[in-house]
Amino acid sequence: MAWGLEEENGDVYVVINGKKAISIDTHDEYGKIEFVDHGRTADEIWIRFAGSKQGKRLLRSKYSPCSENVTLKELENSQSTSDFIKKLEAFSIGKKKITPTKGKKRRSNRTAIPEASGIASPKDTVLSYEQEIVHDKKVGCFQVKERRLTIAPDEYRCRNIDGKWVATLKKSIRQAPGRIITTLPALLDPSVVKDPAEFKKDNIEDLGIPIFLLGGNHLLTACREIMQEEPANDILSEYQNFEIELYVGLTPEEAKLVGNIHNQRCSTKTLHFQDQVRQARSIYLRDEVGDQWKDTTAVILSHIQQKECLKSSLSIVYGVASYSEQAYREVERIFELFGSLDVPKQLFRALLGFGEDIITRYLRNVEIPHDLKKVTDIVLKEKKRDVLKSVFLKRTGCESWEMAEELYEPYISAVDDYIDMNVNRKYIPTGFIRACDAARDSLPAQNITVSVSVTVEVDGEELEDRQVEAVCGEEKRKFESVVKMKVKKNEC
């Protein structure tokens, strides 16, 4: 994650994605930097903010200048973390120093034995913010058989089952068989039992009420497969018993939150791009009002990855998750091509802003994983072509590309001449601008007045209607422009 620093009235602030960094806990902007220090690795920097008890760890290698301040620009060239911290001393920012009390005697190396009255009592267990959200919907811990558990439906599940991850778990079980010691989060089917107050212990044995496993679905799948493969192996019989932490009445978002908390505590697979899209898609399909689904997605993904996910950083995820049914069907097909590998997002970034029909057409061209880069290159080239055509039309005054082809046939090849250069809406090669101007100047410069009259008659009577007149006026201006260009060309 790229980050930078900006100076404001002599104080320095952390900037991420063009905005001041925001605390996940308070959702407020961090204050000015109070001091910095070395992190846990040679590349990590630990930053403490004024007015905040918590700091932030950032990688020096990801620092990208975003300020005109000369000192902050020079930080990018720091040879080490120590050098980086030293340069920040120009803003009175340095390492946190602990100054000993004046006259205080040096402590003995011998450990003092505290009096009984000075020994602190054990601290009470404090629930995290995420746990508090669902705490009232937890009904207890129970032991159930493997056959009683069901893999959670997509809307309640954090991610799809990854065959390679299941294979890794099976290998671990075979190498060191024992029993399951992890308590797994589970949910009674909300369509049957909706309120914790309605829960009865008999519900656990009621086969008519499915129990959805919210975390540990890979472990459940691995246990089932390994017992089917070795039914006579008595050592594996312990894998029929599961300890679950049961919830009742969770919403899909709350269910994923519980699953994510479990995943954070365990060794789990990396969250790939396709996992993010699938979570966002399930939230999008719930028809939340307006863009509320985007806020929900940002919160869920922040909890999963244990870092703040700003909406501005999820534009590609949002774009793909909100595709039409037809386009998204192609997305899932591409995801399946990559299996458990992370799907590159370059093509989906390139397709932002295109219509659904065009998006679907390009996605269908991806038949094997290697095609993804080929199609991406084609899309990027077409986007550059559109930019160059737009500039050509604007500088020559043409209403359409068809008009440009007719009037400036010798010059339109400039688009292909510059298509392989670095082109975007903010950067247009100077040579291409000159080519556009040369095309415009190739026609006579004298002013020509052209007037086109448009009359609409219905059953022989002239129609007077403001909306019709507005449409006619727009077409009238186009006709006048086309005629003017053709007249100029004929005079060349």
C-alpha positions as CSV (number, residue, x, y, z in Angstrom):
1,M,0.0,0.0,0.0
2,A,1.6,3.3,-1.1
3,W,1.6,6.1,1.4
4,G,3.1,9.6,1.7
5,L,3.5,12.6,4.0
6,E,2.1,16.1,3.7
7,E,3.1,19.2,5.6
8,E,0.5,21.6,7.1
9,N,1.5,24.6,9.2
10,G,4.7,22.9,10.2
11,D,3.1,19.6,11.2
12,V,3.3,16.4,9.2
13,Y,0.4,14.0,8.5
14,V,0.3,10.5,6.9
15,V,-1.6,10.4,3.5
16,I,-3.0,7.3,2.0
17,N,-4.8,7.3,-1.4
18,G,-4.7,11.1,-1.5
19,K,-6.4,11.6,1.9
20,K,-5.2,11.8,5.4
21,A,-5.0,8.4,7.1
22,I,-8.1,7.3,9.0
23,S,-8.2,5.1,12.2
24,I,-10.2,1.9,11.7
25,D,-11.3,2.1,15.4
26,T,-12.6,5.7,15.5
27,H,-13.1,6.4,11.8
28,D,-11.5,9.8,12.4
29,E,-8.4,11.2,10.7
30,Y,-5.2,10.6,12.5
31,G,-3.6,13.7,14.1
32,K,-0.1,15.0,13.3
33,I,2.9,12.7,13.6
34,E,4.2,12.8,17.1
35,F,7.2,10.6,16.7
36,V,8.5,7.7,14.6
37,D,10.7,4.7,15.4
38,H,12.0,1.5,13.8
39,G,9.5,-1.3,13.2
40,R,9.7,-5.0,13.3
41,T,11.8,-5.3,10.1
42,A,14.5,-3.3,8.4
43,D,11.9,-1.8,6.1
44,E,9.1,-1.1,8.6
45,I,8.5,2.3,10.3
46,W,6.4,2.7,13.3
47,I,4.5,6.0,13.5
48,R,2.7,7.4,16.6
49,F,0.1,10.2,16.2
50,A,-0.9,13.0,18.5
51,G,-4.1,12.3,20.4
52,S,-4.0,8.6,19.6
53,K,-3.0,5.6,21.8
54,Q,-2.3,3.4,18.8
55,G,0.3,3.8,16.1
56,K,0.6,2.6,12.5
57,R,3.2,0.4,10.9
58,L,4.2,1.3,7.3
59,L,6.8,0.1,4.9
60,R,9.5,2.6,3.9
61,S,9.8,1.0,0.5
62,K,6.1,1.9,-0.2
63,Y,6.7,5.6,0.6
64,S,5.7,7.9,-2.4
65,P,6.1,11.7,-2.2
66,C,2.8,13.6,-2.4
67,S,3.9,17.0,-1.2
68,E,5.9,19.8,-2.8
69,N,8.0,20.1,0.4
70,V,11.6,19.5,-0.5
71,T,12.5,17.5,2.7
72,L,9.4,15.2,2.3
73,K,10.4,14.6,-1.4
74,E,14.0,13.6,-0.3
75,L,12.6,10.9,2.0
76,E,12.1,8.7,-1.0
77,N,15.9,8.5,-1.5
78,S,16.6,7.5,2.1
79,Q,19.1,4.7,2.3
80,S,17.8,3.2,5.5
81,T,15.1,3.6,8.1
82,S,17.5,5.4,10.3
83,D,18.2,7.9,7.5
84,F,14.4,8.3,7.0
85,I,13.9,9.1,10.6
86,K,16.8,11.5,10.8
87,K,15.5,13.5,7.9
88,L,12.2,13.9,9.7
89,E,14.0,15.8,12.5
90,A,13.7,18.9,10.3
91,F,10.0,18.9,11.5
92,S,11.0,18.2,15.2
93,I,9.9,14.6,14.7
94,G,12.3,11.9,16.0
95,K,12.4,8.7,18.1
96,K,10.5,8.6,21.3
97,K,13.0,9.2,24.1
98,I,12.5,8.1,27.6
99,T,14.2,10.5,29.9
100,P,15.1,9.2,33.4
101,T,13.9,11.2,36.4
102,K,16.6,13.6,37.7
103,G,18.5,12.2,40.6
104,K,16.8,8.8,40.4
105,K,19.1,5.9,41.5
106,R,20.1,3.2,39.1
107,R,17.9,0.1,39.5
108,S,19.5,-3.1,40.7
109,N,19.5,-6.0,38.3
110,R,18.1,-8.1,41.1
111,T,14.4,-8.8,40.7
112,A,12.4,-7.3,43.6
113,I,9.8,-9.5,45.3
114,P,6.5,-7.6,45.4
115,E,4.2,-7.5,48.4
116,A,1.0,-9.4,48.0
117,S,-1.0,-6.2,48.1
118,G,1.0,-4.9,45.0
119,I,0.2,-7.8,42.8
120,A,-2.3,-6.9,40.1
121,S,-5.4,-9.0,39.7
122,P,-6.1,-10.8,36.4
123,K,-7.8,-8.4,33.9
124,D,-11.3,-9.2,32.9
125,T,-11.8,-10.5,29.3
126,V,-12.7,-7.6,27.1
127,L,-14.7,-8.2,23.9
128,S,-13.5,-6.6,20.7
129,Y,-15.7,-4.2,18.9
130,E,-16.5,-6.9,16.3
131,Q,-17.4,-9.5,19.0
132,E,-19.7,-7.0,20.8
133,I,-21.8,-6.7,17.6
134,V,-22.8,-10.4,17.6
135,H,-22.3,-11.2,21.3
136,D,-26.1,-11.1,22.1
137,K,-26.7,-13.7,19.3
138,K,-24.4,-16.3,20.7
139,V,-26.4,-19.1,22.4
140,G,-23.5,-21.3,23.7
141,C,-20.9,-23.9,22.8
142,F,-21.9,-27.5,21.9
143,Q,-20.4,-30.7,20.7
144,V,-21.9,-32.1,17.5
145,K,-21.2,-34.8,15.0
146,E,-19.7,-34.0,11.6
147,R,-22.8,-35.2,9.8
148,R,-24.8,-32.5,11.6
149,L,-22.9,-29.6,10.0
150,T,-23.5,-28.0,6.7
151,I,-21.2,-25.9,4.6
152,A,-22.6,-22.4,4.8
153,P,-24.4,-21.0,1.7
154,D,-22.6,-18.4,-0.4
155,E,-24.3,-15.4,1.3
156,Y,-23.1,-16.5,4.7
157,R,-19.6,-17.8,3.7
158,C,-16.4,-15.8,3.7
159,R,-14.9,-17.6,0.7
160,N,-15.3,-20.6,-1.6
161,I,-13.8,-23.9,-0.9
162,D,-10.3,-24.2,-2.2
163,G,-9.3,-27.8,-3.2
164,K,-5.6,-27.1,-2.7
165,W,-6.1,-25.8,0.8
166,V,-8.2,-28.9,1.6
167,A,-5.4,-31.1,0.3
168,T,-2.9,-29.3,2.6
169,L,-5.1,-29.9,5.7
170,K,-5.6,-33.6,4.8
171,K,-1.8,-34.0,4.5
172,S,-1.4,-32.4,8.0
173,I,-4.0,-34.7,9.5
174,R,-2.3,-37.8,8.0
175,Q,1.1,-36.7,9.3
176,A,-0.1,-36.0,12.9
177,P,-3.6,-37.5,13.5
178,G,-5.3,-36.6,16.7
179,R,-8.5,-34.6,17.3
180,I,-10.0,-31.2,16.5
181,I,-9.1,-28.8,19.2
182,T,-10.5,-25.6,17.6
183,T,-14.0,-24.4,18.4
184,L,-15.7,-23.5,15.1
185,P,-18.4,-20.8,14.7
186,A,-21.7,-22.0,13.4
187,L,-25.2,-20.6,12.7
188,L,-28.7,-22.2,13.0
189,D,-30.5,-21.7,9.7
190,P,-32.0,-18.2,10.0
191,S,-34.9,-19.2,7.9
192,V,-36.0,-21.6,10.6
193,V,-34.8,-20.0,13.9
194,K,-34.6,-16.2,13.6
195,D,-34.3,-15.0,17.1
196,P,-32.0,-16.1,20.0
197,A,-35.0,-16.0,22.3
198,E,-36.6,-18.8,20.2
199,F,-33.6,-21.2,20.6
200,K,-34.0,-24.5,22.4
201,K,-31.3,-27.1,23.0
202,D,-33.5,-29.6,21.1
203,N,-32.8,-27.5,18.0
204,I,-29.3,-28.9,17.9
205,E,-30.5,-32.5,17.4
206,D,-33.3,-31.5,15.1
207,L,-32.1,-32.7,11.6
208,G,-34.8,-30.4,10.0
209,I,-32.8,-27.3,11.1
210,P,-29.5,-27.1,9.3
211,I,-26.4,-25.8,11.1
212,F,-24.3,-23.7,8.9
213,L,-20.5,-23.7,9.6
214,L,-19.3,-20.1,9.3
215,G,-15.6,-20.8,9.8
216,G,-13.6,-24.0,9.3
217,N,-15.4,-25.1,6.1
218,H,-12.0,-26.2,4.7
219,L,-11.4,-28.3,7.8
220,L,-14.8,-29.9,7.7
221,T,-14.3,-30.8,4.0
222,A,-10.9,-32.2,4.7
223,C,-12.2,-34.4,7.6
224,R,-15.1,-35.7,5.5
225,E,-12.9,-36.6,2.6
226,I,-10.2,-38.3,4.6
227,M,-12.7,-40.4,6.5
228,Q,-14.3,-41.5,3.2
229,E,-10.9,-42.4,1.8
230,E,-9.9,-44.4,4.9
231,P,-13.2,-45.7,6.5
232,A,-11.4,-48.5,8.3
233,N,-8.8,-46.2,10.0
234,D,-10.1,-46.0,13.7
235,I,-7.5,-43.2,14.4
236,L,-9.6,-40.9,12.2
237,S,-12.8,-41.5,14.1
238,E,-12.1,-38.5,16.4
239,Y,-12.6,-36.2,13.4
240,Q,-16.3,-37.0,13.5
241,N,-16.7,-34.7,16.6
242,F,-16.8,-31.0,16.4
243,E,-17.0,-28.3,19.1
244,I,-19.0,-25.4,17.8
245,E,-19.8,-21.9,19.0
246,L,-23.5,-21.5,18.0
247,Y,-25.2,-18.3,16.9
248,V,-28.8,-17.6,16.1
249,G,-30.4,-14.8,14.0
250,L,-27.2,-13.5,12.3
251,T,-27.5,-11.4,9.1
252,P,-25.3,-12.4,6.2
253,E,-22.9,-9.6,7.1
254,E,-22.8,-10.6,10.7
255,A,-22.2,-14.2,9.8
256,K,-19.2,-13.2,7.6
257,L,-17.9,-11.1,10.4
258,V,-18.0,-14.1,12.8
259,G,-16.3,-16.2,10.1
260,N,-13.6,-13.6,9.6
261,I,-12.8,-13.3,13.3
262,H,-12.3,-17.1,13.3
263,N,-10.1,-16.9,10.2
264,Q,-7.9,-14.2,11.8
265,R,-7.1,-16.6,14.7
266,C,-6.3,-19.5,12.5
267,S,-3.8,-20.3,9.7
268,T,-5.9,-19.6,6.6
269,K,-5.4,-19.0,2.9
270,T,-4.7,-15.6,1.5
271,L,-7.7,-13.5,0.5
272,H,-7.5,-13.2,-3.2
273,F,-9.1,-10.6,-5.6
274,Q,-11.8,-13.1,-6.5
275,D,-12.6,-13.6,-2.8
276,Q,-13.1,-9.9,-2.4
277,V,-15.4,-9.7,-5.5
278,R,-17.5,-12.6,-4.4
279,Q,-18.1,-11.1,-1.0
280,A,-19.0,-7.8,-2.5
281,R,-21.3,-9.5,-5.0
282,S,-23.3,-11.3,-2.4
283,I,-23.8,-8.0,-0.6
284,Y,-24.7,-6.2,-3.8
285,L,-27.3,-8.8,-4.7
286,R,-29.2,-8.1,-1.4
287,D,-30.5,-4.9,-3.0
288,E,-29.3,-2.5,-0.3
289,V,-30.4,1.1,-0.9
290,G,-28.2,3.1,-3.1
291,D,-24.5,2.7,-2.5
292,Q,-25.0,1.4,1.0
293,W,-23.7,-2.0,-0.2
294,K,-20.3,-0.4,-0.9
295,D,-20.1,0.8,2.7
296,T,-21.0,-2.6,4.0
297,T,-18.4,-4.3,1.7
298,A,-15.6,-1.9,2.9
299,V,-16.4,-2.7,6.5
300,I,-16.4,-6.5,5.9
301,L,-13.1,-6.5,3.9
302,S,-11.5,-4.2,6.5
303,H,-12.2,-6.8,9.2
304,I,-11.0,-9.7,7.0
305,Q,-7.7,-8.1,6.1
306,Q,-7.2,-6.4,9.5
307,K,-6.5,-3.1,7.7
308,E,-8.7,-0.2,6.7
309,C,-10.2,-0.6,3.2
310,L,-11.3,2.8,1.9
311,K,-14.0,2.8,-0.7
312,S,-11.7,4.7,-3.0
313,S,-9.3,1.6,-3.0
314,L,-12.1,-0.8,-3.9
315,S,-13.3,0.7,-7.2
316,I,-12.4,-2.4,-9.2
317,V,-14.0,-4.7,-6.7
318,Y,-17.2,-2.6,-6.8
319,G,-17.2,-2.4,-10.6
320,V,-17.0,-6.2,-11.1
321,A,-19.4,-7.0,-8.2
322,S,-22.1,-4.8,-9.8
323,Y,-21.8,-6.3,-13.3
324,S,-25.0,-7.5,-15.0
325,E,-25.9,-11.2,-14.6
326,Q,-24.6,-12.0,-18.1
327,A,-21.3,-10.3,-17.6
328,Y,-20.8,-11.6,-14.1
329,R,-21.3,-15.2,-15.4
330,E,-18.2,-14.6,-17.5
331,V,-16.3,-13.3,-14.5
332,E,-17.0,-16.5,-12.5
333,R,-15.9,-18.6,-15.5
334,I,-12.6,-16.7,-15.6
335,F,-12.2,-17.1,-11.8
336,E,-12.6,-20.8,-12.2
337,L,-9.8,-20.9,-14.8
338,F,-7.4,-19.7,-12.1
339,G,-8.5,-22.1,-9.4
340,S,-6.8,-21.2,-6.1
341,L,-4.4,-18.7,-7.8
342,D,-5.0,-15.0,-7.3
343,V,-6.7,-13.6,-10.4
344,P,-4.8,-10.6,-11.9
345,K,-7.1,-7.5,-11.8
346,Q,-5.5,-5.6,-14.7
347,L,-8.3,-6.5,-17.2
348,F,-11.1,-5.6,-14.8
349,R,-9.4,-2.2,-14.1
350,A,-9.1,-1.6,-17.9
351,L,-12.8,-2.4,-18.4
352,L,-14.0,0.3,-15.9
353,G,-16.3,2.7,-17.7
354,F,-17.2,0.4,-20.5
355,G,-20.8,-0.6,-21.3
356,E,-22.0,-4.1,-20.2
357,D,-22.2,-5.4,-23.8
358,I,-18.6,-4.4,-24.5
359,I,-17.4,-5.8,-21.1
360,T,-19.1,-9.1,-21.8
361,R,-17.6,-9.3,-25.3
362,Y,-14.1,-8.8,-24.0
363,L,-14.5,-11.3,-21.1
364,R,-15.7,-14.0,-23.5
365,N,-12.3,-13.8,-25.3
366,V,-10.6,-15.1,-22.2
367,E,-10.5,-18.9,-22.8
368,I,-7.3,-19.8,-20.9
369,P,-5.4,-17.9,-18.1
370,H,-2.8,-16.7,-20.6
371,D,-5.5,-14.9,-22.6
372,L,-6.1,-12.5,-19.7
373,K,-3.0,-10.4,-20.5
374,K,-3.7,-10.5,-24.3
375,V,-7.2,-9.2,-23.9
376,T,-6.0,-6.6,-21.4
377,D,-3.5,-5.3,-23.9
378,I,-6.2,-5.1,-26.6
379,V,-8.6,-3.2,-24.2
380,L,-5.8,-0.7,-23.2
381,K,-5.0,0.0,-26.8
382,E,-8.6,0.6,-27.7
383,K,-8.9,3.0,-24.7
384,K,-5.9,4.9,-26.0
385,R,-7.4,5.0,-29.5
386,D,-10.6,6.5,-28.1
387,V,-8.6,9.2,-26.3
388,L,-6.7,10.1,-29.4
389,K,-9.9,10.2,-31.6
390,S,-11.5,12.4,-29.0
391,V,-8.6,14.9,-29.1
392,F,-8.5,14.8,-32.9
393,L,-12.3,15.6,-33.1
394,K,-12.0,18.4,-30.6
395,R,-9.0,20.2,-32.2
396,T,-10.4,19.9,-35.8
397,G,-14.0,20.8,-34.8
398,C,-15.5,17.6,-36.3
399,E,-18.8,16.3,-35.0
400,S,-18.0,12.6,-35.6
401,W,-15.2,10.3,-36.6
402,E,-17.0,9.6,-39.9
403,M,-16.7,13.3,-40.7
404,A,-13.0,13.3,-39.7
405,E,-12.4,10.4,-42.0
406,E,-14.1,12.2,-44.9
407,L,-12.5,15.6,-44.4
408,Y,-9.0,14.7,-43.1
409,E,-8.3,11.3,-44.7
410,P,-4.5,12.0,-45.1
411,Y,-4.2,12.9,-41.4
412,I,-6.3,10.4,-39.4
413,S,-3.4,7.8,-39.6
414,A,-1.8,9.9,-36.8
415,V,-4.0,7.9,-34.4
416,D,-2.3,4.7,-35.3
417,D,1.1,6.4,-35.3
418,Y,0.9,7.3,-31.7
419,I,-1.2,4.4,-30.3
420,D,1.8,2.6,-28.9
421,M,3.0,5.6,-26.9
422,N,2.1,6.5,-23.3
423,V,-1.3,8.0,-23.8
424,N,-4.1,8.9,-21.4
425,R,-6.6,11.8,-20.9
426,K,-4.0,13.7,-18.9
427,Y,-1.1,13.1,-21.3
428,I,-1.2,13.5,-25.1
429,P,2.0,13.4,-27.1
430,T,3.0,16.8,-28.5
431,G,3.6,15.3,-31.9
432,F,0.0,14.2,-32.1
433,I,-1.3,17.7,-31.1
434,R,0.7,19.1,-34.0
435,A,-0.7,16.5,-36.4
436,C,-4.3,17.5,-35.3
437,D,-3.5,21.2,-35.8
438,A,-2.0,20.5,-39.2
439,A,-5.2,18.7,-40.3
440,R,-7.3,21.6,-39.1
441,D,-5.1,24.2,-40.9
442,S,-5.3,22.2,-44.1
443,L,-8.8,23.6,-44.8
444,P,-9.5,27.2,-45.6
445,A,-9.6,29.4,-42.5
446,Q,-12.1,32.0,-43.8
447,N,-15.4,32.2,-42.0
448,I,-18.3,30.6,-43.8
449,T,-21.9,31.2,-42.7
450,V,-24.1,28.2,-43.2
451,S,-27.8,28.1,-42.2
452,V,-30.0,25.0,-42.3
453,S,-33.8,25.3,-41.8
454,V,-35.8,22.4,-40.3
455,T,-39.6,22.3,-40.4
456,V,-41.7,19.6,-38.9
457,E,-45.2,19.0,-40.3
458,V,-47.8,16.6,-39.1
459,D,-50.7,16.0,-41.6
460,G,-49.6,19.0,-43.6
461,E,-49.6,21.3,-40.6
462,E,-46.5,22.7,-39.0
463,L,-45.9,21.3,-35.6
464,E,-44.9,23.6,-32.7
465,D,-43.5,21.7,-29.8
466,R,-40.6,22.7,-27.5
467,Q,-39.2,19.3,-27.1
468,V,-39.4,18.6,-30.9
469,E,-37.8,22.1,-31.5
470,A,-35.0,21.2,-29.1
471,V,-34.2,18.0,-31.0
472,C,-34.4,19.7,-34.3
473,G,-32.1,22.5,-33.1
474,E,-29.4,20.0,-32.1
475,E,-29.6,18.2,-35.4
476,K,-29.7,21.5,-37.3
477,R,-26.3,22.5,-35.7
478,K,-24.8,19.2,-36.7
479,F,-26.0,19.6,-40.3
480,E,-24.6,23.1,-40.5
481,S,-21.2,21.9,-39.2
482,V,-21.1,19.1,-41.7
483,V,-22.0,21.4,-44.6
484,K,-19.4,24.0,-43.5
485,M,-16.6,21.4,-43.4
486,K,-17.5,20.1,-46.9
487,V,-17.6,23.6,-48.4
488,K,-14.2,24.3,-47.0
489,K,-12.8,21.0,-48.4
490,N,-14.2,21.7,-51.8
491,E,-12.5,25.1,-51.8
492,C,-9.1,23.6,-51.1
